[in-house]
Each structure stands twice: as C-alpha cells, then as structure tokens.
Amino acid sequence: MLKAVLFDMDGVIVDTEPLHYKAYHRMFNDVGINVSEELYDSFTGQSTLNICRRLVNHFELRNPAEELIRLKRQHFKYLFDNDQDLTLIDGVLDIIKEYYSNGITLVVASSASMPNINRIFNRFDLNQYFSGKFSGADLKQSKPHPEIFLKAAAHTGFNKCQCMVIEDSTNGIAAAKAAGIFCVGYKSLHSHGQDYSKADVVISDFNEIAYPKVKVLF
C-alpha cells in the first residue's frame, strides 16, 4: 500500500530551470567558459557542488569550485527575487493536496541547496504538506547515487516498497531505482535530453497519478 511520496523539486514541483539556466550561464560568462547544451543537459539532477567540480575539471579552471558556486548562487538569488518566470508546475499543487488529504506522507528530496528549497517552500506555502526536506548539497553523494532517496525513505518510517519517487531527470530516476524505490518519471515541456527508460511509469500530466489511480499500483 502506498504510504509515502518522495518528490524531486526542480522540474517536478517548481519550474526553476529557466532561473538556474540564466544563473549558470551568467556564471559561465563570469569565468570565461563556453558550455555546450549537451554538457549542460548532463548536469540535470546533480548538486551545484558536483556540477562546479565537473566544470573545474572539464575546463581545467584555476577558479576553485567554491568560487563558481558562490557566483552561481549570487545570480540565482537575484533572479529569484526579480525574475517573473518562477511558477509551480501545472497540476502539482493539486496532486500534493490530494495525496496529503489521503494521509500520504510527503517528503522533498532535491539536489537543490536547502536555502533554495526553503525559498521555494516559503514562497509557495508548501511547508504545511511536507514532513521532511532533504538536500543533496548536504549529503556525501549526489544523484545518481541513491543516498538522498534512501535517507528520505527512512525518514518516512515506511518500507521502501510503500514509497514512490517522482523525478524528471536521468540522474534522479537512476538514483530512485538504485535505492530500490518505485519511480514515476515526469516528462514535461520543461524536460530536455533526459532518459526515462528506467522509470516504472512515465507521465506528462499529474492527473495520470491521481491518488485513486496510483494506489492500485501498491
């Protein structure tokens, strides 16, 4: 029986990708690197620290990863406060409320930093629905490693077979499956270059996993 749902945040709960895209590319300009769209797409689902370490190694930068992180987060904070593109994903608030009203434990497990998770949750008043929040930036391993989902599932107090992950990225789906948890791949208009082949179910609309439909899978 389904008891808990573990949500990714970026691309599943909120469409922060346009803001992250702008912030990263402003940082790329700051340090003088040209990042291809193919390389950028491969970052989806990974923590900022892991991405910046990859950039330092790939471009043989003298700048430390910590400097890239600082620049990117500085740009993101400005955009978060001033850009009007930030919105919740269509239908996600309804599904969150439906699961919550049916007694499902909700946890967010995101590669975003905890300050960014908190900004989103405060801005859209989501804290009331979620029992826990986990940031990949606070963990030793980044998605596709399963650490974040193993910790999030343990937090719920339920067996992994009673949990479900909702993810939109190749790395996130791989992390969920490596953790041994049923995974819904959310393929939206905002998803680019991601592999959904390992997901147990692939959807493009949250109505496809409304509570009456999804509970029969467990």
Salt bridges, closest charged atoms under 4 A:
ASP8 OD1 - LYS143 NZ 3.17
ASP10 OD2 - HIS20 NE2 3.38
ASP15 OD2 - HIS190 ND1 3.08
ASP30 OD2 - HIS75 NE2 2.69
GLU37 OE2 - HIS25 NE2 3.97
ASP81 OD2 - LYS77 NZ 3.41
ASP83 OD2 - LYS22 NZ 2.72
ASP85 OD2 - LYS22 NZ 3.09
GLU167 OE2 - LYS143 NZ 2.58
ASP200 OD2 - LYS177 NZ 2.73
